Amino acid sequence: GITLSNLNFKTGKSKNQKVKIKHVFLTLSASLIISISVFLDKVILIEVQTQTLQFYYVILIVIFYLMFMLKTKTKVEFCAIKTNIFIPTLSAISFLADKCHFVAASNPNASVILMTLLRQSSLIVSVFVGGLIYKEKHLILKLFSCIIVIIGLILTII
């Protein structure tokens, strides 16, 4: 969802960038989709093992990344995996976080709201890591999206 909202930002020549309503809508939609996803994870895990669901989840993520790379015409440098220690490290951390999520979702006592909050707060960490380590562009716009997520988290707690 955050990727979708940031993909659609149009950058102008001026330093002041305007945020359009559709970007806010996409970010809020991402929060809703995450909530639905956590609920569906709990329902699906009644019948399916955590490893099976994580396998299909990884396949789906790969498909989404491939579509993103095709749309943005992003070139992939596979040599960077060997030279940049952060790529395999972040991949392993992401895999472990998803594994923890699916194990927690398989617990019938786990709260959907709490799991949604944890899932959404991981986006904030991703934006900060991307900005600090990888020096990603449009960090202000991504932080704006994170602020919307934080507002949503606060509203959920209240």
N, C-alpha and C positions, 0 to 999 in steps of 0.2 A: 504494500500500500504506500509506504513512504517512497519506495522506488518509483511508483507510478506518479505520485504527486511531484517528485523532483524531476522526473523525466519530462513533464509537461511545462516546467517553468521556462519562460522565455527571458533571456537576458538581453538587456538593452545596452546601448553604448554609455549611458550615464551610470553613475555609481549608485543612484537610488533606483531600486528595483521594486516594481509594484506587484503586490500579491493579488491575484485574481480570485474571485469567489470559487471558481472551479478547483483551485488548488486546495482551498480550505475544505471543500466538499470531498475531494479525493482523500485527504488526510483523515477526515471524520469517517469516511467510508472504510478506510483501512482499519480504524479502531473497531468498527462494527464487524467487519469480516474476521478480525482476530477473535472477537468474542464468539462469533458463530463457530469458528474453527475449533476453539477450545471445547465448546459444547459438543460438537460432532466427534471430537477425539474421545470424549468420555462415552458417548453412545457407541461408537465403533469398537472401542476397547472392551466392550462387554462380550463381543464375539471373536475378536481378533487379538493375537498376541502383540506385545509392544514392538518386537523386532520386525514383524511383518508390516505394521503401520509405519514404522520409521523407514523401512525400505521404500515403500510407495511414496512417502513424503519426500525423501531425497530425490527420487525420480522426478516428481512433480517440480521440485525446486530447480533441478537441472534443466527441465523443459522451459521453465520461466526464464532462467538465465540465458538460455540459448535464444529465446524469442527477444529478450532485451538486447542481446548482443547483435542480433540481426537487424533490429529496428534502429539501433544507434550506430551500427557499423563499427562496433568496438573490435579492435584487433587484440588477440590474446597472445601473450608471450609466455610460452610454456617454460622457457629457460629461467624466467623469474622465480618459478617455484623452487628451483635449486638454490638460487642466490639470495632470495628474500625469506628469512626465517619466519616472518610474520604470517605468510600465506599458509603454510601447513599448521602453524600454531593456532591461528584463528579458525581454520577448518576443524581442527581437533576440538577446540573449545566449543564451537558451534554444534558439532556432532554430540558431544557430551551434554550440552545444554538441552538439545532436543531429546536425547535419551532420558534425561532426568524429567523432562516435561511429560513424556509418554508414560514413564513409570508412575509419576504422580497422578496423571489422568486415569490410569488404570485402577487407582485406589477409589473405592466407592465413597469414602468419607471426604475426599478432596473437594474443596469449594471451587466452583467454576469461576466465580468472581475473583477469588484470590489468584487462581492460575492465570486468568486474563490479565490481571494487573502485572504479574511477573513477566508475562509474555510481552506486554506492551512496553514495560520499562526496559527490556533488553534492547529495544530500538534506540533508546537514548544512549546507551553504552556504545552501540554500533556507530552512531553519528560522531560521538566524541573520539572514539578510537580512529575512525576514518579521517577525521580532521587533524588529529595530533600526529598520527603515524604516517598516513598516506598523503597528507596535505591535499585532501579533496577540495574541489572547487564548490562554490555556492554553499559554503558551510552556514552562512547566515540564514539562508532559506531552509536548510535542513534543521537548523536549531529552531526556527519558527514552527516547523512541523512538530518538533519535539515538545515545544511549549503547548501546542494544541493537545498532544497526547497526555502531557502532565495535567492539563486542565481536566481532561477526560478522566484521568486516574483519581484526581481529587473529587470530582463530581460522583464517581462511583463509590468512593469511600463514604462520602456524606450521605 
